[in-house]
Amino acid sequence: MPSARYYREQAELLLTWALATTDPDFQMRLEARACELLALAELPQDQSFSDLTPLLDEFNSQQLRTSGDPAPVQQQQQQQQQQARPDDDKTEP
């Protein structure tokens, strides 16, 4: 994977070309690509950030383990329903 420095250098090169061209459409395309490369330079370089699959797998397995007992899920649903309903006991004077 290219480094942040590489992306910045490539963006600088594209901006130099954009200044040198007389074609406004080509200049706009070069500037847009330079912006994309600068955005890539700002991304974390740590590969662990790029793949969230192991984290999602662990989360899903935890959900499956806790879903074996439906009582907590039902209690949570009941609490959400009670919070969503307006209080029928309260009346305005």
Backbone as JSON, one array per atom type, in Angstrom:
{
  "sequence": "MPSARYYREQAELLLTWALATTDPDFQMRLEARACELLALAELPQDQSFSDLTPLLDEFNSQQLRTSGDPAPVQQQQQQQQQQARPDDDKTEP",
  "N": [[0.85, -1.18, 0.0], [0.59, 2.19, -0.88], [2.32, 4.93, 0.67], [1.45, 7.76, 2.8], [3.07, 9.86, 2.14], [3.73, 9.29, -0.52], [1.19, 9.62, -1.77], [0.83, 12.37, -1.34], [2.97, 13.44, -2.8], [2.27, 12.63, -5.39], [-0.12, 14.04, -5.69], [0.85, 16.64, -5.62], [2.34, 16.66, -7.98], [0.27, 16.32, -9.87], [-1.13, 18.72, -9.46], [0.78, 20.52, -10.31], [0.86, 19.91, -13.03], [-1.76, 20.64, -13.6], [-1.63, 23.41, -13.33], [-0.04, 23.96, -15.5], [-1.45, 23.35, -17.79], [-3.62, 24.44, -20.46], [-6.14, 23.74, -21.0], [-9.26, 23.92, -19.67], [-11.06, 21.9, -18.82], [-9.42, 19.62, -18.57], [-7.7, 20.59, -16.65], [-9.45, 20.81, -14.47], [-10.06, 18.11, -14.06], [-7.54, 17.09, -13.34], [-7.09, 18.51, -10.95], [-9.2, 17.53, -9.4], [-8.5, 14.85, -9.16], [-6.12, 15.16, -7.75], [-7.13, 16.1, -5.35], [-8.45, 13.81, -4.49], [-6.26, 12.11, -4.05], [-4.97, 13.49, -1.99], [-6.87, 13.17, 0.0], [-6.67, 10.42, 0.37], [-4.14, 10.37, 1.45], [-4.6, 11.25, 3.97], [-5.83, 9.2, 5.28], [-5.72, 6.58, 7.78], [-2.7, 4.75, 8.05], [-2.4, 2.31, 9.12], [-2.93, -1.07, 8.7], [-4.77, -2.55, 10.14], [-6.97, -0.99, 10.44], [-8.2, -1.05, 8.01], [-9.54, -3.43, 7.56], [-12.36, -4.56, 8.84], [-13.6, -6.93, 9.27], [-12.87, -9.07, 11.15], [-13.61, -7.86, 13.58], [-16.36, -7.44, 13.18], [-17.18, -10.1, 12.92], [-16.67, -11.07, 15.5], [-18.43, -9.47, 16.99], [-20.9, -10.33, 15.92], [-20.87, -13.04, 16.68], [-20.99, -12.76, 19.43], [-23.51, -11.67, 19.66], [-25.06, -13.8, 18.79], [-24.54, -15.65, 20.81], [-25.7, -14.41, 23.06], [-28.28, -14.26, 22.21], [-29.39, -16.68, 22.63], [-30.85, -16.83, 24.96], [-33.93, -15.66, 25.14], [-35.22, -13.96, 26.9], [-33.87, -11.52, 27.89], [-33.89, -10.05, 25.49], [-36.61, -9.82, 24.95], [-37.39, -8.34, 27.18], [-36.01, -5.97, 26.71], [-37.27, -5.15, 24.34], [-39.86, -4.69, 25.32], [-39.35, -2.57, 27.06], [-38.56, -0.64, 25.23], [-40.94, -0.33, 23.81], [-42.61, 0.68, 25.78], [-41.38, 3.11, 26.26], [-41.77, 4.32, 23.84], [-44.5, 4.65, 23.67], [-46.93, 7.13, 24.41], [-47.7, 8.47, 27.63], [-50.66, 7.28, 28.84], [-51.96, 7.78, 31.17], [-51.52, 10.36, 31.92], [-53.17, 13.37, 31.76], [-54.08, 16.42, 30.27], [-54.79, 19.43, 32.03]],
  "CA": [[0.0, 0.0, 0.0], [1.4, 3.41, -0.92], [2.37, 5.72, 1.9], [0.86, 9.09, 2.74], [4.03, 10.7, 1.43], [3.55, 8.99, -1.94], [-0.03, 10.28, -2.23], [1.05, 13.82, -1.37], [3.85, 13.75, -3.92], [1.5, 12.48, -6.62], [-1.06, 15.15, -5.75], [1.63, 17.83, -5.98], [2.65, 16.54, -9.4], [-0.96, 16.59, -10.63], [-1.43, 20.15, -9.37], [1.74, 21.2, -11.18], [0.35, 19.72, -14.39], [-2.99, 21.43, -13.74], [-1.23, 24.8, -13.57], [0.64, 24.08, -16.78], [-2.34, 23.11, -18.92], [-4.52, 25.53, -20.86], [-7.46, 23.15, -21.17], [-9.94, 24.03, -18.36], [-11.64, 20.61, -18.43], [-8.33, 18.77, -18.12], [-7.23, 21.18, -15.39], [-10.41, 20.44, -13.44], [-9.9, 16.68, -13.78], [-6.29, 16.93, -12.6], [-7.29, 19.03, -9.59], [-10.09, 16.61, -8.7], [-7.71, 13.66, -8.81], [-5.19, 15.57, -6.7], [-7.91, 16.14, -4.1], [-8.67, 12.41, -4.08], [-5.0, 11.59, -3.51], [-4.75, 14.12, -0.69], [-7.77, 12.51, 0.94], [-6.06, 9.12, 0.67], [-2.97, 10.61, 2.3], [-5.07, 11.5, 5.33], [-6.35, 7.97, 5.87], [-4.74, 5.88, 8.6], [-1.85, 3.82, 7.31], [-2.42, 1.03, 9.82], [-3.76, -2.03, 7.98], [-5.84, -3.08, 10.98], [-8.14, -0.15, 10.26], [-8.82, -1.25, 6.71], [-10.36, -4.63, 7.53], [-13.16, -4.67, 10.07], [-14.26, -8.22, 9.27], [-12.73, -9.79, 12.42], [-14.41, -7.19, 14.61], [-17.76, -7.74, 12.91], [-17.4, -11.51, 13.24], [-16.73, -11.2, 16.96], [-19.69, -8.86, 17.42], [-22.0, -11.22, 15.54], [-20.84, -14.24, 17.5], [-21.49, -12.37, 20.75], [-24.96, -11.51, 19.55], [-25.65, -15.14, 18.72], [-24.45, -16.28, 22.13], [-26.66, -13.8, 23.97], [-29.65, -14.42, 21.72], [-29.89, -17.99, 23.05], [-31.82, -16.58, 26.02], [-34.76, -14.59, 24.58], [-35.79, -13.1, 27.94], [-33.34, -10.16, 27.86], [-34.32, -9.39, 24.27], [-38.02, -9.46, 25.13], [-37.46, -7.26, 28.16], [-35.55, -4.77, 26.05], [-38.33, -4.73, 23.43], [-40.95, -4.15, 26.12], [-38.93, -1.26, 27.54], [-38.6, 0.28, 24.1], [-42.33, -0.06, 23.49], [-43.15, 1.55, 26.83], [-40.82, 4.44, 26.07], [-42.32, 4.88, 22.61], [-45.9, 5.01, 23.89], [-47.17, 8.27, 25.3], [-48.37, 8.08, 28.89], [-52.1, 7.44, 28.76], [-52.46, 8.2, 32.48], [-51.39, 11.79, 32.07], [-54.13, 14.17, 30.99], [-53.85, 17.84, 30.42], [-55.9, 20.1, 32.75]],
  "C": [[0.89, 1.24, 0.0], [1.3, 4.19, 0.4], [1.68, 7.07, 1.7], [1.78, 10.04, 1.96], [3.87, 10.52, -0.09], [2.32, 9.72, -2.49], [0.15, 11.79, -2.32], [1.93, 14.23, -2.55], [3.12, 13.65, -5.25], [0.5, 13.62, -6.79], [-0.34, 16.43, -6.16], [1.98, 17.82, -7.47], [1.42, 16.85, -10.25], [-1.33, 18.07, -10.59], [-0.46, 20.96, -10.22], [1.3, 21.09, -12.64], [-0.91, 20.56, -14.62], [-2.67, 22.9, -13.99], [-0.63, 25.01, -14.95], [-0.31, 23.94, -17.97], [-3.21, 24.34, -19.21], [-5.95, 25.03, -21.06], [-8.18, 23.15, -19.81], [-10.56, 22.7, -17.9], [-10.56, 19.67, -17.89], [-7.78, 19.26, -16.78], [-8.15, 20.77, -14.24], [-10.26, 18.97, -13.06], [-8.63, 16.4, -12.98], [-6.43, 17.38, -11.15], [-8.18, 18.09, -8.78], [-9.33, 15.36, -8.27], [-6.7, 13.98, -7.72], [-5.9, 15.63, -5.35], [-8.17, 14.73, -3.58], [-7.41, 11.82, -3.45], [-4.68, 12.21, -2.15], [-5.66, 13.52, 0.38], [-7.23, 11.14, 1.32], [-4.86, 9.28, 1.59], [-3.38, 10.81, 3.76], [-5.61, 10.25, 6.02], [-5.29, 7.31, 6.74], [-3.97, 4.85, 7.78], [-1.83, 2.43, 7.94], [-3.4, 0.09, 9.13], [-4.9, -2.56, 8.83], [-7.11, -2.25, 10.86], [-8.88, -0.47, 8.97], [-9.73, -2.48, 6.66], [-11.08, -4.81, 8.86], [-13.86, -6.02, 10.18], [-14.08, -8.98, 10.58], [-13.55, -9.17, 13.54], [-15.9, -7.47, 14.42], [-18.1, -9.2, 13.23], [-17.53, -11.72, 14.74], [-18.04, -10.62, 17.5], [-20.87, -9.79, 17.12], [-22.03, -12.49, 16.38], [-21.32, -13.94, 18.92], [-23.01, -12.22, 20.73], [-25.66, -12.86, 19.49], [-25.62, -15.85, 20.06], [-25.49, -15.71, 23.09], [-28.09, -13.99, 23.49], [-30.21, -15.8, 22.05], [-30.93, -17.86, 24.15], [-32.69, -15.41, 25.58], [-35.3, -13.62, 25.63], [-35.2, -11.7, 27.93], [-33.79, -9.38, 26.62], [-35.77, -8.94, 24.4], [-38.17, -8.32, 26.12], [-37.04, -5.93, 27.52], [-36.61, -4.25, 25.08], [-39.49, -4.11, 24.18], [-40.59, -2.75, 26.63], [-38.98, -0.23, 26.42], [-40.03, 0.64, 23.73], [-42.94, 0.88, 24.52], [-42.62, 2.97, 26.67], [-41.42, 5.11, 24.84], [-43.77, 5.32, 22.78], [-46.02, 6.26, 24.74], [-47.93, 7.77, 26.55], [-49.86, 8.36, 28.78], [-52.68, 7.97, 30.06], [-52.42, 9.73, 32.64], [-52.39, 12.5, 31.18], [-53.85, 15.62, 31.26], [-55.02, 18.47, 31.13], [-56.72, 21.0, 31.88]]
}
